[in-house]
Amino acid sequence: MTVRRVVPNIRAEGGVEAVRESRTFYGLLGLQEVMDHGWIMTLGSPSSPTAQVSFMIHDKTAPVTPDLSVEVDDVDAVYEALRENGAEIVHPLQDEEWGVRRFFVRDPNGRVVNVLTHRG
């Protein structure tokens, strides 16, 4: 398995306004918008594309907002490995309309991890 990137997901408690403020603040640190779906926005480093942070108002299709996202090359294999080892699957493996295949799993510290891969 190859990990492509790890992205912290910051809950935007103040909704859209908090996302706008975060864009401005983190822009001053050199991060630029790489994705905005309305409910989630991701900023990244122009010089190091895997250095990213996401701001999420809520998760569009899942019951919880994940604490971080881990993009892998084979999400199905990771899902099976975690399931076989008794990990708590919080959100089932599924294809999402915005081009990712993902599932959520709870880590030993109680944090929810969004494990995903981008579909071609």
Protein Blocks (a to p, Z undefined) as FASTA:
>chain_A
ZZfbdcdddddfklmmlmmmmmmmmmmnopacfbdehjaccdddfklmmlccdddfbdfk
bcbdcfbdcddfblmlmmmmmmmnopacfbdcdddfkopacdddddfkopacddddddZZ
